[in-house]
Amino acid sequence: KAGVTQTPRYLIKTRGQQVTLSCSPISGHRSVSWYQQTPGQGLQFLFEYFSETQRNKGNFPGRFSGRQFSNSRSEMNVSTLELGDSALYHCASSQDNQETQYFGPGTRLLVL
Amino acid sequence: GEDVEQSLFLSVREGDSSVINCTYTDSSSTYLYWYKQEPGAGLQLLTYIFSNMDMKQDQRLTVLLNKKDKHLSLRIADTQTGDSAIYFCAEFGAAGNKLTFGGGTRVLVKP
């Protein structure tokens, strides 16, 4: 099976812009989670989607949003970008209600 | 709330064993994981252990869990230069369907 894929792999934006990141889970996986990794805060949970519904949300401002499509692919959007949003964004997928999460290669976002 | 802590750095000689330690606070964790991250890469799942187990062995990797002390360790036997990376401990289940990660332990393997 192909692993989790994320696009784009690298992205440069300027403050105030918005960005959309995409994630395709492992075939058959219906749960998709997003995490942000920064040097200062480490790895932090953003949100988790299962069957197109957000099941769990981390402690991030409303500028961070996501969605999941009927084919389980997921997108996350960050509006009004700030310098502090520069990070490696991880997507992870897992099977129905199973706990083992497999990660993609990540999308590195740089906000200038 | 949940919290996971790890030491920052470990240096080991090639061929020796490495032991990476992790502590967590929430006893309702159901699974505990070890992930490996190489520079510029995503997180690679190494192994995991269910919270009612004490030990799990997987080739060169041995995971030990002391649930009473909320202490998890990962032992890598015969450490190789390719094992140089950041290792993250994570727990699942304490706060819903999400992983809570430690800060990562940077392992440097010296020839």
Boltz contact constraints between the chains, C-beta under 6 A:
constraints:
  - contact:
      token1: [A, 42]
      token2: [B, 103]
      max_distance: 6.0
  - contact:
      token1: [A, 43]
      token2: [B, 101]
      max_distance: 6.0
  - contact:
      token1: [A, 45]
      token2: [B, 98]
      max_distance: 6.0
  - contact:
      token1: [A, 48]
      token2: [B, 97]
      max_distance: 6.0
  - contact:
      token1: [A, 55]
      token2: [B, 97]
      max_distance: 6.0
  - contact:
      token1: [A, 56]
      token2: [B, 96]
      max_distance: 6.0
  - contact:
      token1: [A, 56]
      token2: [B, 97]
      max_distance: 6.0
  - contact:
      token1: [A, 56]
      token2: [B, 98]
      max_distance: 6.0
  - contact:
      token1: [A, 99]
      token2: [B, 31]
      max_distance: 6.0
  - contact:
      token1: [A, 99]
      token2: [B, 92]
      max_distance: 6.0
  - contact:
      token1: [A, 103]
      token2: [B, 42]
      max_distance: 6.0
  - contact:
      token1: [A, 103]
      token2: [B, 43]
      max_distance: 6.0
  - contact:
      token1: [A, 104]
      token2: [B, 42]
      max_distance: 6.0
  - contact:
      token1: [A, 105]
      token2: [B, 42]
      max_distance: 6.0
  - contact:
      token1: [A, 106]
      token2: [B, 42]
      max_distance: 6.0
